[in-house]
């Protein structure tokens, strides 16, 4: 057990390398993790605040000031926050630990992935900060052949207004196992009008013939900035079904990199985005096909109103040895105001000669002919616009099985439409 021994809210701007060393030593962390934190902190300190670099040029970061934010330290002897799991999982051999405990007891699985994460985000200032300071998050390993029917619901939320939250999650699915994971990012009412920062790292390893269903629901407060990095590694004949919903936050920037490393690996990645006011969304999606007979299908749809902005950058890479791969990516956006804007940049990098690969994107306002048709049948314009938005999202929502997940998704969409 890793214990916290102080109760404190320390300003981020006051942190130094010595602070990071003390931060790690107080938790009695292994030497390799202490070194990783120092390296991440030094990278954070050396990187300039993002301006017009390629990775950041589509975001307006003016006015983004984290100097007033604090780092919350929990009370002594308090365990890390964990998503609750059914008691039956323990009997099945499921390994479930706070991420900091896992750095001690599951080093062989955790250490190489965290070290790779640091290499992946070496030029991302805020994600380097995440690896220097993360305390929240969990480790989950599902043994070979174990099929978990009950979903894992992990709700990540701030503890106090004016603070920052840094998390890291690692899920390992051994061969022939299955898991449904529901990840929810939210903030309490006290944070709704307070500047806050949440950063995170996820890694999912999906073993041979294993399956992961992953729902990501982000409905953070209007003044929260969220930066996240996610990596997914798929082995032979593995399956991934992911739905990502982005509804909240002031700025939400996410990069997802999926490697299809085993023959026959497949994934379907769906995304729904709804922004209003001055919200900004920036999503990077990478699908790396490194093995033959792999298949990926990515479809993201966004609706924007007010002065909201979104950008989607997608890259499908098919290596020379990944013959007979099948890949497609699509990004479509519906603009409900003149001030809203969406950018889409889908790209392909194909080195194999026997593949099926394509992409498509479309952005535009509501079709006035559709609007006219509905209004001539006595439907008021606001209701008609709502019907058009619902129809726009339906091709994605129709791929979600009937049940509580679909009901929850529709509830959040309806709430967003009512704003």
Secondary structure, DSSP 8 states (H G I E B T S, - for coil): -------EEEEGGG--HHHHHHHHHHTT--HHHHHHHHHHHHHHHHS----SSTTTTTS--TT---TT-EEEE--TT---------THHHHTT-EEEEHHHHHHHSHHHHHHHHHHHHHHTTT-HHHHHHHHH--B-EEEEE-TT-B--S-EEEEEE-SSTTEEEEEEEEEEE-TT-EEEEEEEEE--GGGTTS-EEEEEEEEEEE-TT-EEEEEEEEE--TTEEEEEEEEEEE-TT-EEEEEEEE---SEEEEEEEEEE-STT-EEEEEEEEEE-TT-EEEEEEEEEE-STT-EEEEEEEEEE-TT-EEEEEEEEEE-TT-TT-EEEEEEEEEE-SSS-EEEEEEEEEE--SS-EEEEEEEEEE--HHHHHHHHTTT--HHHHHHHHHHHHHHHHHTTS-TTHHHHHHHHHHHHHHH-
